[in-house]
Amino acid sequence: MTSTFIYDPNNWEDPVMQELHWLREEHAKEFNYDVHAIAMDGETRGKAVREEWQRQKIEHEAKSG
């Protein structure tokens, strides 16, 4: 069975898209719509996620032997 995805940029009735747009708007407001500040926040968050993943990986390897 195949499914067909139809992209409709005018479909604002999709609740997932509504949530995504709302989250993006709130994030942009938090940084006063400063693209550079938003990008720096993304880099900072990404680094924190990578560090946490690495810490968990090391802990898991230590428990596994």
Phi and psi restraints in degrees (range 20) as a CNS / XPLOR table:
assign (resid 1 and name C) (resid 2 and name N)
       (resid 2 and name CA) (resid 2 and name C) 1.0 -114.1 20.0 2
assign (resid 2 and name N) (resid 2 and name CA)
       (resid 2 and name C) (resid 3 and name N) 1.0 149.0 20.0 2
assign (resid 2 and name C) (resid 3 and name N)
       (resid 3 and name CA) (resid 3 and name C) 1.0 -118.2 20.0 2
assign (resid 3 and name N) (resid 3 and name CA)
       (resid 3 and name C) (resid 4 and name N) 1.0 149.9 20.0 2
assign (resid 3 and name C) (resid 4 and name N)
       (resid 4 and name CA) (resid 4 and name C) 1.0 -114.7 20.0 2
assign (resid 4 and name N) (resid 4 and name CA)
       (resid 4 and name C) (resid 5 and name N) 1.0 126.3 20.0 2
assign (resid 4 and name C) (resid 5 and name N)
       (resid 5 and name CA) (resid 5 and name C) 1.0 -99.7 20.0 2
assign (resid 5 and name N) (resid 5 and name CA)
       (resid 5 and name C) (resid 6 and name N) 1.0 123.5 20.0 2
assign (resid 5 and name C) (resid 6 and name N)
       (resid 6 and name CA) (resid 6 and name C) 1.0 -110.8 20.0 2
assign (resid 6 and name N) (resid 6 and name CA)
       (resid 6 and name C) (resid 7 and name N) 1.0 116.1 20.0 2
assign (resid 6 and name C) (resid 7 and name N)
       (resid 7 and name CA) (resid 7 and name C) 1.0 -81.7 20.0 2
assign (resid 7 and name N) (resid 7 and name CA)
       (resid 7 and name C) (resid 8 and name N) 1.0 123.9 20.0 2
assign (resid 7 and name C) (resid 8 and name N)
       (resid 8 and name CA) (resid 8 and name C) 1.0 -130.5 20.0 2
assign (resid 8 and name N) (resid 8 and name CA)
       (resid 8 and name C) (resid 9 and name N) 1.0 99.4 20.0 2
assign (resid 8 and name C) (resid 9 and name N)
       (resid 9 and name CA) (resid 9 and name C) 1.0 -64.0 20.0 2
assign (resid 9 and name N) (resid 9 and name CA)
       (resid 9 and name C) (resid 10 and name N) 1.0 -14.1 20.0 2
assign (resid 9 and name C) (resid 10 and name N)
       (resid 10 and name CA) (resid 10 and name C) 1.0 -94.2 20.0 2
assign (resid 10 and name N) (resid 10 and name CA)
       (resid 10 and name C) (resid 11 and name N) 1.0 0.6 20.0 2
assign (resid 10 and name C) (resid 11 and name N)
       (resid 11 and name CA) (resid 11 and name C) 1.0 -87.2 20.0 2
assign (resid 11 and name N) (resid 11 and name CA)
       (resid 11 and name C) (resid 12 and name N) 1.0 92.7 20.0 2
assign (resid 11 and name C) (resid 12 and name N)
       (resid 12 and name CA) (resid 12 and name C) 1.0 -95.5 20.0 2
assign (resid 12 and name N) (resid 12 and name CA)
       (resid 12 and name C) (resid 13 and name N) 1.0 7.4 20.0 2
assign (resid 12 and name C) (resid 13 and name N)
       (resid 13 and name CA) (resid 13 and name C) 1.0 -85.4 20.0 2
assign (resid 13 and name N) (resid 13 and name CA)
       (resid 13 and name C) (resid 14 and name N) 1.0 -12.0 20.0 2
assign (resid 13 and name C) (resid 14 and name N)
       (resid 14 and name CA) (resid 14 and name C) 1.0 -70.1 20.0 2
assign (resid 14 and name N) (resid 14 and name CA)
       (resid 14 and name C) (resid 15 and name N) 1.0 118.0 20.0 2
assign (resid 14 and name C) (resid 15 and name N)
       (resid 15 and name CA) (resid 15 and name C) 1.0 -63.9 20.0 2
assign (resid 15 and name N) (resid 15 and name CA)
       (resid 15 and name C) (resid 16 and name N) 1.0 -30.6 20.0 2
assign (resid 15 and name C) (resid 16 and name N)
       (resid 16 and name CA) (resid 16 and name C) 1.0 -67.0 20.0 2
assign (resid 16 and name N) (resid 16 and name CA)
       (resid 16 and name C) (resid 17 and name N) 1.0 -44.1 20.0 2
assign (resid 16 and name C) (resid 17 and name N)
       (resid 17 and name CA) (resid 17 and name C) 1.0 -66.1 20.0 2
assign (resid 17 and name N) (resid 17 and name CA)
       (resid 17 and name C) (resid 18 and name N) 1.0 -38.3 20.0 2
assign (resid 17 and name C) (resid 18 and name N)
       (resid 18 and name CA) (resid 18 and name C) 1.0 -60.3 20.0 2
assign (resid 18 and name N) (resid 18 and name CA)
       (resid 18 and name C) (resid 19 and name N) 1.0 -44.8 20.0 2
assign (resid 18 and name C) (resid 19 and name N)
       (resid 19 and name CA) (resid 19 and name C) 1.0 -63.8 20.0 2
assign (resid 19 and name N) (resid 19 and name CA)
       (resid 19 and name C) (resid 20 and name N) 1.0 -42.9 20.0 2
assign (resid 19 and name C) (resid 20 and name N)
       (resid 20 and name CA) (resid 20 and name C) 1.0 -61.3 20.0 2
assign (resid 20 and name N) (resid 20 and name CA)
       (resid 20 and name C) (resid 21 and name N) 1.0 -46.9 20.0 2
assign (resid 20 and name C) (resid 21 and name N)
       (resid 21 and name CA) (resid 21 and name C) 1.0 -64.6 20.0 2
assign (resid 21 and name N) (resid 21 and name CA)
       (resid 21 and name C) (resid 22 and name N) 1.0 -38.2 20.0 2
assign (resid 21 and name C) (resid 22 and name N)
       (resid 22 and name CA) (resid 22 and name C) 1.0 -63.9 20.0 2
assign (resid 22 and name N) (resid 22 and name CA)
       (resid 22 and name C) (resid 23 and name N) 1.0 -45.9 20.0 2
assign (resid 22 and name C) (resid 23 and name N)
       (resid 23 and name CA) (resid 23 and name C) 1.0 -62.0 20.0 2
assign (resid 23 and name N) (resid 23 and name CA)
       (resid 23 and name C) (resid 24 and name N) 1.0 -41.9 20.0 2
assign (resid 23 and name C) (resid 24 and name N)
       (resid 24 and name CA) (resid 24 and name C) 1.0 -63.9 20.0 2
assign (resid 24 and name N) (resid 24 and name CA)
       (resid 24 and name C) (resid 25 and name N) 1.0 -41.0 20.0 2
assign (resid 24 and name C) (resid 25 and name N)
       (resid 25 and name CA) (resid 25 and name C) 1.0 -64.0 20.0 2
assign (resid 25 and name N) (resid 25 and name CA)
       (resid 25 and name C) (resid 26 and name N) 1.0 -44.7 20.0 2
assign (resid 25 and name C) (resid 26 and name N)
       (resid 26 and name CA) (resid 26 and name C) 1.0 -63.4 20.0 2
assign (resid 26 and name N) (resid 26 and name CA)
       (resid 26 and name C) (resid 27 and name N) 1.0 -40.0 20.0 2
assign (resid 26 and name C) (resid 27 and name N)
       (resid 27 and name CA) (resid 27 and name C) 1.0 -65.4 20.0 2
assign (resid 27 and name N) (resid 27 and name CA)
       (resid 27 and name C) (resid 28 and name N) 1.0 -42.8 20.0 2
assign (resid 27 and name C) (resid 28 and name N)
       (resid 28 and name CA) (resid 28 and name C) 1.0 -64.3 20.0 2
assign (resid 28 and name N) (resid 28 and name CA)
       (resid 28 and name C) (resid 29 and name N) 1.0 -41.3 20.0 2
assign (resid 28 and name C) (resid 29 and name N)
       (resid 29 and name CA) (resid 29 and name C) 1.0 -60.3 20.0 2
assign (resid 29 and name N) (resid 29 and name CA)
       (resid 29 and name C) (resid 30 and name N) 1.0 -39.4 20.0 2
assign (resid 29 and name C) (resid 30 and name N)
       (resid 30 and name CA) (resid 30 and name C) 1.0 -57.9 20.0 2
assign (resid 30 and name N) (resid 30 and name CA)
       (resid 30 and name C) (resid 31 and name N) 1.0 -29.5 20.0 2
assign (resid 30 and name C) (resid 31 and name N)
       (resid 31 and name CA) (resid 31 and name C) 1.0 -110.8 20.0 2
assign (resid 31 and name N) (resid 31 and name CA)
       (resid 31 and name C) (resid 32 and name N) 1.0 20.1 20.0 2
assign (resid 31 and name C) (resid 32 and name N)
       (resid 32 and name CA) (resid 32 and name C) 1.0 53.5 20.0 2
assign (resid 32 and name N) (resid 32 and name CA)
       (resid 32 and name C) (resid 33 and name N) 1.0 36.9 20.0 2
assign (resid 32 and name C) (resid 33 and name N)
       (resid 33 and name CA) (resid 33 and name C) 1.0 60.2 20.0 2
assign (resid 33 and name N) (resid 33 and name CA)
       (resid 33 and name C) (resid 34 and name N) 1.0 23.1 20.0 2
assign (resid 33 and name C) (resid 34 and name N)
       (resid 34 and name CA) (resid 34 and name C) 1.0 -84.4 20.0 2
assign (resid 34 and name N) (resid 34 and name CA)
       (resid 34 and name C) (resid 35 and name N) 1.0 108.2 20.0 2
assign (resid 34 and name C) (resid 35 and name N)
       (resid 35 and name CA) (resid 35 and name C) 1.0 -60.3 20.0 2
assign (resid 35 and name N) (resid 35 and name CA)
       (resid 35 and name C) (resid 36 and name N) 1.0 -39.2 20.0 2
assign (resid 35 and name C) (resid 36 and name N)
       (resid 36 and name CA) (resid 36 and name C) 1.0 -65.7 20.0 2
assign (resid 36 and name N) (resid 36 and name CA)
       (resid 36 and name C) (resid 37 and name N) 1.0 -40.7 20.0 2
assign (resid 36 and name C) (resid 37 and name N)
       (resid 37 and name CA) (resid 37 and name C) 1.0 -66.6 20.0 2
assign (resid 37 and name N) (resid 37 and name CA)
       (resid 37 and name C) (resid 38 and name N) 1.0 -38.5 20.0 2
assign (resid 37 and name C) (resid 38 and name N)
       (resid 38 and name CA) (resid 38 and name C) 1.0 -64.5 20.0 2
assign (resid 38 and name N) (resid 38 and name CA)
       (resid 38 and name C) (resid 39 and name N) 1.0 -43.1 20.0 2
assign (resid 38 and name C) (resid 39 and name N)
       (resid 39 and name CA) (resid 39 and name C) 1.0 -63.8 20.0 2
assign (resid 39 and name N) (resid 39 and name CA)
       (resid 39 and name C) (resid 40 and name N) 1.0 -41.9 20.0 2
assign (resid 39 and name C) (resid 40 and name N)
       (resid 40 and name CA) (resid 40 and name C) 1.0 -63.3 20.0 2
assign (resid 40 and name N) (resid 40 and name CA)
       (resid 40 and name C) (resid 41 and name N) 1.0 -38.8 20.0 2
assign (resid 40 and name C) (resid 41 and name N)
       (resid 41 and name CA) (resid 41 and name C) 1.0 -62.5 20.0 2
assign (resid 41 and name N) (resid 41 and name CA)
       (resid 41 and name C) (resid 42 and name N) 1.0 -41.5 20.0 2
assign (resid 41 and name C) (resid 42 and name N)
       (resid 42 and name CA) (resid 42 and name C) 1.0 -62.7 20.0 2
assign (resid 42 and name N) (resid 42 and name CA)
       (resid 42 and name C) (resid 43 and name N) 1.0 -41.5 20.0 2
assign (resid 42 and name C) (resid 43 and name N)
       (resid 43 and name CA) (resid 43 and name C) 1.0 -64.0 20.0 2
assign (resid 43 and name N) (resid 43 and name CA)
       (resid 43 and name C) (resid 44 and name N) 1.0 -43.4 20.0 2
assign (resid 43 and name C) (resid 44 and name N)
       (resid 44 and name CA) (resid 44 and name C) 1.0 -63.3 20.0 2
assign (resid 44 and name N) (resid 44 and name CA)
       (resid 44 and name C) (resid 45 and name N) 1.0 -46.0 20.0 2
assign (resid 44 and name C) (resid 45 and name N)
       (resid 45 and name CA) (resid 45 and name C) 1.0 -64.8 20.0 2
assign (resid 45 and name N) (resid 45 and name CA)
       (resid 45 and name C) (resid 46 and name N) 1.0 -40.8 20.0 2
assign (resid 45 and name C) (resid 46 and name N)
       (resid 46 and name CA) (resid 46 and name C) 1.0 -61.8 20.0 2
assign (resid 46 and name N) (resid 46 and name CA)
       (resid 46 and name C) (resid 47 and name N) 1.0 -42.0 20.0 2
assign (resid 46 and name C) (resid 47 and name N)
       (resid 47 and name CA) (resid 47 and name C) 1.0 -63.5 20.0 2
assign (resid 47 and name N) (resid 47 and name CA)
       (resid 47 and name C) (resid 48 and name N) 1.0 -42.6 20.0 2
assign (resid 47 and name C) (resid 48 and name N)
       (resid 48 and name CA) (resid 48 and name C) 1.0 -63.1 20.0 2
assign (resid 48 and name N) (resid 48 and name CA)
       (resid 48 and name C) (resid 49 and name N) 1.0 -40.1 20.0 2
assign (resid 48 and name C) (resid 49 and name N)
       (resid 49 and name CA) (resid 49 and name C) 1.0 -65.8 20.0 2
assign (resid 49 and name N) (resid 49 and name CA)
       (resid 49 and name C) (resid 50 and name N) 1.0 -44.0 20.0 2
assign (resid 49 and name C) (resid 50 and name N)
       (resid 50 and name CA) (resid 50 and name C) 1.0 -62.9 20.0 2
assign (resid 50 and name N) (resid 50 and name CA)
       (resid 50 and name C) (resid 51 and name N) 1.0 -40.8 20.0 2
assign (resid 50 and name C) (resid 51 and name N)
       (resid 51 and name CA) (resid 51 and name C) 1.0 -64.6 20.0 2
assign (resid 51 and name N) (resid 51 and name CA)
       (resid 51 and name C) (resid 52 and name N) 1.0 -41.5 20.0 2
assign (resid 51 and name C) (resid 52 and name N)
       (resid 52 and name CA) (resid 52 and name C) 1.0 -65.6 20.0 2
assign (resid 52 and name N) (resid 52 and name CA)
       (resid 52 and name C) (resid 53 and name N) 1.0 -42.1 20.0 2
assign (resid 52 and name C) (resid 53 and name N)
       (resid 53 and name CA) (resid 53 and name C) 1.0 -60.8 20.0 2
assign (resid 53 and name N) (resid 53 and name CA)
       (resid 53 and name C) (resid 54 and name N) 1.0 -43.8 20.0 2
assign (resid 53 and name C) (resid 54 and name N)
       (resid 54 and name CA) (resid 54 and name C) 1.0 -63.5 20.0 2
assign (resid 54 and name N) (resid 54 and name CA)
       (resid 54 and name C) (resid 55 and name N) 1.0 -41.2 20.0 2
assign (resid 54 and name C) (resid 55 and name N)
       (resid 55 and name CA) (resid 55 and name C) 1.0 -62.6 20.0 2
assign (resid 55 and name N) (resid 55 and name CA)
       (resid 55 and name C) (resid 56 and name N) 1.0 -44.7 20.0 2
assign (resid 55 and name C) (resid 56 and name N)
       (resid 56 and name CA) (resid 56 and name C) 1.0 -65.2 20.0 2
assign (resid 56 and name N) (resid 56 and name CA)
       (resid 56 and name C) (resid 57 and name N) 1.0 -37.6 20.0 2
assign (resid 56 and name C) (resid 57 and name N)
       (resid 57 and name CA) (resid 57 and name C) 1.0 -63.4 20.0 2
assign (resid 57 and name N) (resid 57 and name CA)
       (resid 57 and name C) (resid 58 and name N) 1.0 -44.6 20.0 2
assign (resid 57 and name C) (resid 58 and name N)
       (resid 58 and name CA) (resid 58 and name C) 1.0 -64.0 20.0 2
assign (resid 58 and name N) (resid 58 and name CA)
       (resid 58 and name C) (resid 59 and name N) 1.0 -43.4 20.0 2
assign (resid 58 and name C) (resid 59 and name N)
       (resid 59 and name CA) (resid 59 and name C) 1.0 -60.7 20.0 2
assign (resid 59 and name N) (resid 59 and name CA)
       (resid 59 and name C) (resid 60 and name N) 1.0 -43.0 20.0 2
assign (resid 59 and name C) (resid 60 and name N)
       (resid 60 and name CA) (resid 60 and name C) 1.0 -64.3 20.0 2
assign (resid 60 and name N) (resid 60 and name CA)
       (resid 60 and name C) (resid 61 and name N) 1.0 -43.2 20.0 2
assign (resid 60 and name C) (resid 61 and name N)
       (resid 61 and name CA) (resid 61 and name C) 1.0 -65.1 20.0 2
assign (resid 61 and name N) (resid 61 and name CA)
       (resid 61 and name C) (resid 62 and name N) 1.0 -36.5 20.0 2
assign (resid 61 and name C) (resid 62 and name N)
       (resid 62 and name CA) (resid 62 and name C) 1.0 -65.9 20.0 2
assign (resid 62 and name N) (resid 62 and name CA)
       (resid 62 and name C) (resid 63 and name N) 1.0 -37.9 20.0 2
assign (resid 62 and name C) (resid 63 and name N)
       (resid 63 and name CA) (resid 63 and name C) 1.0 -73.1 20.0 2
assign (resid 63 and name N) (resid 63 and name CA)
       (resid 63 and name C) (resid 64 and name N) 1.0 -33.2 20.0 2
assign (resid 63 and name C) (resid 64 and name N)
       (resid 64 and name CA) (resid 64 and name C) 1.0 -76.2 20.0 2
assign (resid 64 and name N) (resid 64 and name CA)
       (resid 64 and name C) (resid 65 and name N) 1.0 -23.6 20.0 2
